[in-house]
Every structure is written in C-alpha cells, then in structure tokens.
Amino acid sequence: MKRIAFFLASLYCFAACNNEIIDDPAFPADEKNPQIELFFPDAEQVNVYSTATYNENLIDTVWVLVFAENTLNKKWVEKIEGSQIVRNGFATQLLPQLKNKPASGDTIICIANVDPVLMADTIGLTVANINDRFRLLNNGFYSGTSRLPMSGGFRWSPSSGCICEMTRAVAKIQIQMGTTTGVSDATGNFTADNVFYQIYHIPQAGYIIPTTPISGIPALSRDFIREEYLLLQNKNVTEAKSNAYLPEYPFSKTTCTGGPDINKSIFHVDRQFILLCKENRDEFDYIIDTTYYRMDFYDAKIDTFIDTKRNHHYLFTINRIRSEGYKTRTEAMQNPGSNIEYTVFINDDAKDIISNGQYAIVATLDRTTIGAQDGVDYPVGSVRYYLPAGVSAPATNEIKLVVTSSTSNPSAPLDPTALTLSSPSPAEMTSSNQTVSIFVKSGIVGAEGVLTFRLGNITYQKNISFRSGS
C-alpha cells in the first residue's frame, strides 16, 4: 500500500510586500511504503507575486492515473475525495494509501478539481486522451473561491523519492492602482473605490493537461464574465472579488472566433480584454453616470499582445489616467485603451517577482531545504532587480539571512551562525541584466532562518532550513 503526499508550494499572494512561507511536510516517514509528494512550484509571474492562498491549494477530488512504463497502457486509476486528504489547502498535503502498488518506472499522472468523471469513463483511457476525459469545471471560468484545476506527472521511483510537480491549469487576473508615487489622474476622481471591472471575450474552456503550443477552446461568441471585480486597494475587496482565473489561450487567436491567426502587434476588437467601469458620483454620493476604459493583454515594451498562460499571475498596474473614459461600453470595447496607461510585467521564467509598480525584485529560489553535511555552501537560487526605463535604483538594496532557530530544541540558546549567507558579497542584488547566485552555508542540523531581500520600500522573504541528508 502506498501513500501520496501533496506538496502545494505557494502560488500567488497579492500584496507587493507579502512574505512567502512554505510549510515543511509534517508527515511520519514510511520506509516500506514510499509516498508520492505532489509539489506545486511557484507560479511564473506577471507583475506582483508572493504566495498561494488557502483556496488556491484546496482540492475537492484528485484522480491518480497509473500507466505502464514502456507501453503507457493504463494499469489502474483511483479517485480520492478531498475529505480524505490530510492538510488539504495547505502547502503540503498527504493522500491516503493507494489501493494498488505502482511498479518502478510506472508513469503517475495526478489530476485535481475537474468536472465529475465516472469510473466507467476511464475505460480506454490513454495518456493521449486525458484532455478528452477530464475536463475543466465551470466552462473554464473560476472565481476567487473556486477549486482550481491542477495536474502533474512523474515516473514512480521509490528509491529516489516520489514527487509530482503540480501545475494549475488557469491564469490568475488582478488589477491594482500604481502604489509608489500615486496615479496621475486627469479626471480627478479615478479611485479604487469607484472602479470595478469585467473580463470580455473569455475562452469557453481550456485543457487540464498542457498542450504544445498552448491552446484553448474559443467561446465562439462575444461572451464575458458577468462577475464584477474590484481593484486590490478597494476598501471592500475580498479574495472572491479581486481574483479571476481564466484558461490559457494564445494571443494569435481571437477568443470569440478562434481564428484566423492575427498579427501579434495589431489591435483587434475580438481579443480578450478587460473593461474598467468608473462610477462618477455627485456630492451626495449618487451615481451620475458611468464611463469605460478598455485594457488589453498587451506588453507595450515589446509591442505584442500576450498569451494567457496557465499558472501565471497577470497583475495589471494602472499608472496614469489621461482623460475621462468612453461614455458607452460599446465605444470602449471597440477602441484601444489610449486614455489609460497601465503595465503588465512579464516574467522571464523567474519564479518570484515582487514589485511596487515601479521596480521589482526578481528571484528564482530553487531550494528552501538544504543540507547533507555542515560547513558546505549550498546554492539556493538567484536574484536580480528590475528597473523600467526612467526609474533609478533605490538607495536600499540588501540580502540578509537571519537565523530563527538553531536546533529542534526551542529552549536552546540561539546560534546566529547556524546558517549563514556565503554569497553574494557584498550582500546585495545587481541590476536587471546581472543575476547573482545565492549560496547559504549550513552549520547546525535543524537550523532554520529567513532569507530577506530588500529593495527600496519592497521586501521579499523566504524560509530556509537545514535538514541532515536533504
């Protein structure tokens, strides 16, 4: 009998200075029955990033699909309910023991939070037809409290550990006002409290298993999400009202027609876009009228409309309001967003980006648990900072490692040398095109610390621990 452990590493959190805390698995070792660990890496980021919420890790149902090593013929499948999962919703989760025993080399594919599937539907299941049998919920639309579809796969090998890296099948969308120097506003009343937004021309659905190239299912109509979402700084914002999730979709296609391919730099009314709605009020707080602004999934730095990719977080930052919005929805929908300036920061495969809308810390931290012997420098990742054109580097720039616990005994005196930052020297980040490697020297088994990056008024933190034999 085998057990499956979920590693749900943090995905998104949504304030520029939030910390990322990854819990270590608190599960008893079982040498005779190796465990599968499902690991959720950090989302590749578009603008501000930190950690996953509880809802973004929560699982209703997970399917474990097992295929033979050489033939990839289905051997067996198992359905596991969320109520059977230990620590469901947290960064590490443990499934119950499997009813069957995988063989070394078997391909294991885990799928969570899809449309209901009967066991009879898995007859004739192959690796190639998984997307036909396991479909996304809700026609591909997910709100801030939905169970997000996830999938991952690995080859069973108990001797080297059984970790399944899971990926969410949807992208996350949020909007914020510029947070550093404020937003230049020609209207005088564009605030997070009188603006809401809707997303138009959304795909009908997507696929649980990634496709190459990426693809989605067009809506074949001018459909939109009728849910009204709030900006992150709105005083009444909640997770459900600030977070929208969409299936991935390529920029080369229009979502409401599915084609033909269109030039990546040319505006098209049928591309996926966001409609901002600003409620103009009188002195008695009555709504006089509503004006509208269109924002596209567009990167002005490279003059191209961008893919909506799974497991990416798209945070739109509004920097400037040039004029009052259009008087009607239709007029705003049919014209580019020339009356508003905004940025969508695209990550270059780095795992974490923390930004205040002006500059960013860009980090790829591959290891948070280190150790095999003490006194050794272990690479844990790399870091740099990003500065857009016209923005100078802030005065504060530092990397610091602070020991929080030097042994597993809470009453023992703290040893500040139990973990030390050995590189870079000086302990600071370099500019946009110069990534520096981060090395941590282990000292005492069981030691834990916090690795902190500070740039100007933004801070990013990561827990680091030293475990013998890691």
Secondary structure, 3 states (H helix, E strand, C coil): CEEEEEECCCCCCCCCCCCECCCCCCCCCCCCCCEEEEECCCCEEECCCCCCCHHHHCCCEEEEEEECCCCCCEEEEEEEEHHHCECCCCCEEEEEEECCCCCCCCEEEEEECCCCCCHHHHCCCCCCCHHHHCECCHHHCECCCCCCCEEEEEECCHHHCEEEEEEECEEEEEEEECCCCCCEECCCCCCCCCEEEEEECCCCECECCCCCCCCCECCCCCCECCCCEECCCCCCCCHHHHCEEEECECCCCCCCCCCCCCCCCCCCCCCCEEEEEEEEECCCCCEEEEEEEEEECEECCCCEECCECCCEEEEEEEEEECCCCECCHHHHHCCCCCCEEEEECCCCCCCEEEECCCCEEEEEECCCEECCCCCCEEEEEEEEEECCCCCCCCCCEEEEEEEEECCCCCCCCCCCCCEEEEECCCCCCCCCCCCEEEEEEECCCCCEEEEEEEECCEEEEEEEEECCCC
